[in-house]
Amino acid sequence: MADVTNRNEKDQSGWTRAVPLLVILAVAGVGFFTLRDVLTFEALGANREMLIAYRDQHYLAAALIFIAVYVVIVSFSLPGATVATLTGGFLFGTFPGVVFNVGAATIGAVVIFLAARWGLGERLAGKMDASQGRVKAIKQGIDENQWSMLFLIRLVPLVPFFVANLVPALVGVKLWRYVLTTFVGIIPGGLVYTSVGAGLGEVFARGETPDLGIIFEPHILLPILGLCVLAALPMIIKALRGGREAL
């Protein structure tokens, strides 16, 4: 009887710990259908004069409100993160806009990380540590190359931001390491889109839309890929050494 009671308490505790992550997923689902046509470039263009006027009259309040909204967007994986980044550049310039963007994105990412780790990550990481065979080998491979893996998933433009936020929590990455690699790793992409946002005044004047594919232009993409290679270098060297030792 005592075993059944303890098991029920553990199950209830598990569900309770999963509540923050479930709330995030639920809000993200609702937001996908209700906000995807609201947080858009067109909405920014339609409200740009009002936003500029408020910024000019209440700069500090505008900065704080912007950061808070950006954090909420990232925390709940709502649509509009790219538009928010452009808005940061449009309202505050490349600098300090990039600081606001990267800082807010990092805070939002930490919220998801903590919710996922509290709800699932600790137990999942523990099970992976206790497992045998391929699962344990994968976990060990991640642990041995955490710095490189964390930087890579931030630097590679094709990795969805939500995935990059969630996976580290599920494999037991330390919080301080996650925060550092997130902040540093999203700077290149954040700087590119913030600078695009800083030039939106001319884009609006011409009645055009910004070229968000600029990050795939060779003069932008090649330096980012160079950073990816640099981040992956420790893994490459380790693999080469392992291959030589095997020979």
C-alpha positions as CSV (number, residue, x, y, z in Angstrom):
1,M,0.0,0.0,0.0
2,A,2.8,2.4,0.9
3,D,4.5,1.6,-2.5
4,V,1.3,2.5,-4.4
5,T,1.0,5.7,-2.4
6,N,4.6,6.7,-3.1
7,R,4.2,5.8,-6.8
8,N,1.1,8.0,-7.0
9,E,2.9,10.9,-5.3
10,K,5.8,10.6,-7.7
11,D,3.3,10.5,-10.7
12,Q,1.6,13.6,-9.4
13,S,4.9,15.3,-8.8
14,G,5.9,14.5,-12.4
15,W,2.8,16.0,-13.8
16,T,3.2,19.1,-11.6
17,R,6.7,19.6,-12.8
18,A,5.6,19.3,-16.4
19,V,2.9,22.1,-16.0
20,P,5.2,25.0,-17.1
21,L,6.3,23.2,-20.3
22,L,2.7,22.2,-21.0
23,V,1.6,25.8,-20.6
24,I,4.3,27.0,-23.0
25,L,3.3,24.4,-25.6
26,A,-0.4,25.3,-25.2
27,V,0.2,29.0,-25.5
28,A,2.5,28.4,-28.5
29,G,-0.3,26.4,-30.2
30,V,-2.9,29.0,-29.6
31,G,-0.5,31.8,-30.6
32,F,0.3,30.1,-33.9
33,F,-3.3,30.3,-35.0
34,T,-4.2,33.6,-33.5
35,L,-1.1,35.8,-33.8
36,R,0.5,34.7,-37.1
37,D,-1.5,37.4,-38.9
38,V,-1.0,40.0,-36.2
39,L,2.8,40.1,-35.5
40,T,3.7,40.8,-39.1
41,F,5.9,43.1,-41.1
42,E,2.7,44.7,-42.5
43,A,1.6,45.5,-38.9
44,L,4.9,47.0,-38.1
45,G,4.7,49.2,-41.2
46,A,1.1,50.3,-40.4
47,N,2.1,51.3,-36.8
48,R,5.6,52.6,-37.4
49,E,4.8,56.3,-36.9
50,M,3.0,55.6,-33.6
51,L,5.9,53.4,-32.4
52,I,8.5,56.1,-33.3
53,A,6.5,58.8,-31.6
54,Y,6.2,56.8,-28.4
55,R,9.9,55.9,-28.5
56,D,10.8,59.6,-28.9
57,Q,8.7,60.6,-25.9
58,H,9.4,57.7,-23.6
59,Y,12.6,56.1,-24.7
60,L,13.3,54.0,-21.6
61,A,9.7,52.8,-21.3
62,A,9.7,51.9,-25.0
63,A,13.0,49.9,-24.6
64,L,11.7,48.0,-21.5
65,I,8.3,47.3,-23.1
66,F,10.0,46.1,-26.3
67,I,12.3,43.7,-24.3
68,A,9.4,42.4,-22.3
69,V,7.3,41.7,-25.4
70,Y,10.3,40.0,-27.1
71,V,10.9,37.8,-24.1
72,V,7.2,36.7,-24.1
73,I,7.4,36.0,-27.8
74,V,10.4,33.8,-27.4
75,S,9.3,32.2,-24.1
76,F,6.1,31.0,-25.6
77,S,7.5,30.3,-29.1
78,L,4.9,32.8,-30.6
79,P,5.1,33.8,-34.2
80,G,6.8,37.1,-34.9
81,A,10.3,36.7,-33.5
82,T,11.8,37.8,-36.8
83,V,9.5,40.8,-36.9
84,A,10.4,41.6,-33.3
85,T,14.1,41.5,-34.2
86,L,13.5,43.9,-37.1
87,T,11.5,46.1,-34.8
88,G,14.4,46.3,-32.4
89,G,16.7,47.6,-35.2
90,F,14.0,49.9,-36.6
91,L,13.3,51.6,-33.2
92,F,16.7,51.5,-31.6
93,G,19.2,51.2,-34.4
94,T,21.8,48.5,-34.9
95,F,23.2,49.5,-31.6
96,P,21.8,49.3,-28.9
97,G,19.0,47.4,-30.9
98,V,21.2,44.3,-31.2
99,V,21.8,44.3,-27.4
100,F,18.1,44.5,-26.7
101,N,17.3,41.7,-29.3
102,V,20.0,39.3,-28.2
103,G,19.4,39.9,-24.5
104,A,15.7,39.4,-24.8
105,A,16.0,36.3,-27.0
106,T,18.5,34.8,-24.4
107,I,16.1,35.5,-21.5
108,G,13.2,33.9,-23.4
109,A,15.3,30.9,-24.3
110,V,16.3,30.4,-20.7
111,V,12.6,30.4,-19.7
112,I,11.9,27.5,-22.2
113,F,15.1,25.7,-21.0
114,L,14.2,25.9,-17.4
115,A,10.6,24.7,-18.0
116,A,11.8,21.8,-20.1
117,R,14.5,20.8,-17.7
118,W,12.3,21.1,-14.7
119,G,9.5,19.1,-16.3
120,L,11.4,16.5,-18.4
121,G,15.1,17.1,-18.7
122,E,16.4,15.9,-15.3
123,R,14.5,12.6,-15.5
124,L,15.3,12.1,-19.2
125,A,19.0,12.9,-18.7
126,G,19.1,10.5,-15.7
127,K,17.5,7.7,-17.8
128,M,20.0,8.3,-20.6
129,D,22.9,8.1,-18.1
130,A,21.6,4.9,-16.7
131,S,20.9,3.3,-20.1
132,Q,23.3,1.1,-22.0
133,G,24.2,0.7,-25.7
134,R,23.5,3.3,-28.3
135,V,21.5,5.7,-26.1
136,K,24.3,6.0,-23.6
137,A,26.8,6.4,-26.4
138,I,24.8,9.3,-27.8
139,K,24.6,11.0,-24.4
140,Q,28.3,10.6,-23.8
141,G,29.0,12.0,-27.3
142,I,26.9,15.1,-26.5
143,D,28.6,15.5,-23.0
144,E,32.1,15.3,-24.5
145,N,31.3,18.0,-27.1
146,Q,28.8,20.2,-25.3
147,W,30.5,23.5,-26.1
148,S,30.8,22.7,-29.8
149,M,27.3,21.3,-30.1
150,L,25.7,24.3,-28.3
151,F,27.5,26.8,-30.4
152,L,26.7,24.9,-33.6
153,I,22.9,24.7,-33.0
154,R,22.9,28.5,-32.4
155,L,25.1,29.4,-35.4
156,V,23.5,27.2,-38.1
157,P,20.6,29.3,-39.5
158,L,18.6,26.2,-40.4
159,V,18.2,24.9,-36.8
160,P,14.8,26.1,-35.5
161,F,15.2,28.3,-32.4
162,F,12.7,26.3,-30.4
163,V,14.6,23.1,-31.1
164,A,17.8,24.8,-30.1
165,N,16.2,25.9,-26.8
166,L,14.6,22.5,-26.0
167,V,17.3,19.9,-26.8
168,P,20.0,21.1,-24.4
169,A,17.5,20.9,-21.5
170,L,16.7,17.3,-22.3
171,V,20.4,16.2,-22.2
172,G,21.4,17.8,-18.9
173,V,23.3,20.9,-20.1
174,K,24.3,23.2,-17.3
175,L,22.4,26.5,-17.1
176,W,25.4,28.8,-17.1
177,R,26.8,27.0,-20.2
178,Y,23.5,27.2,-22.0
179,V,23.1,30.9,-21.2
180,L,26.7,31.7,-22.4
181,T,26.5,29.8,-25.7
182,T,23.0,31.1,-26.4
183,F,23.9,34.7,-25.9
184,V,27.2,34.5,-27.9
185,G,25.9,32.1,-30.5
186,I,22.9,34.2,-31.6
187,I,24.9,37.4,-32.0
188,P,25.9,36.9,-35.6
189,G,22.3,36.2,-36.9
190,G,20.9,38.8,-34.5
191,L,23.3,41.4,-35.7
192,V,22.3,40.8,-39.4
193,Y,18.6,41.1,-38.8
194,T,18.9,44.0,-36.5
195,S,20.9,45.9,-39.1
196,V,18.2,45.1,-41.6
197,G,15.7,46.5,-39.2
198,A,17.7,49.6,-38.8
199,G,17.3,50.3,-42.5
200,L,13.5,49.7,-42.6
201,G,12.8,53.5,-42.8
202,E,14.0,53.5,-46.4
203,V,12.2,50.2,-47.1
204,F,8.9,51.6,-45.9
205,A,9.5,54.8,-47.9
206,R,9.8,52.7,-51.1
207,G,6.8,50.6,-50.2
208,E,8.9,47.4,-50.2
209,T,9.5,44.5,-47.8
210,P,12.8,43.7,-46.3
211,D,15.0,41.0,-47.8
212,L,15.2,38.4,-45.0
213,G,17.1,36.0,-47.2
214,I,20.1,38.3,-46.8
215,I,21.5,35.9,-44.2
216,F,22.1,33.4,-47.0
217,E,24.0,35.9,-49.1
218,P,27.6,34.7,-49.6
219,H,29.1,37.7,-47.8
220,I,26.9,37.0,-44.8
221,L,26.7,33.3,-44.8
222,L,30.3,32.4,-45.4
223,P,31.5,34.2,-42.2
224,I,28.8,32.4,-40.2
225,L,29.8,29.1,-41.7
226,G,33.4,29.9,-40.8
227,L,32.2,30.3,-37.2
228,C,30.4,27.0,-37.5
229,V,33.6,25.3,-38.6
230,L,35.5,27.0,-35.8
231,A,32.9,25.7,-33.3
232,A,33.1,22.2,-34.7
233,L,36.9,22.2,-34.8
234,P,37.3,20.5,-31.3
235,M,35.0,17.7,-32.4
236,I,36.9,17.3,-35.7
237,I,40.3,17.1,-33.9
238,K,38.9,14.7,-31.4
239,A,37.5,12.5,-34.1
240,L,40.8,12.5,-36.1
241,R,42.7,11.6,-32.9
242,G,40.3,8.8,-32.2
243,G,40.7,7.5,-35.7
244,R,44.5,7.5,-35.4
245,E,44.4,5.7,-32.1
246,A,42.1,3.1,-33.6
247,L,44.7,2.5,-36.3
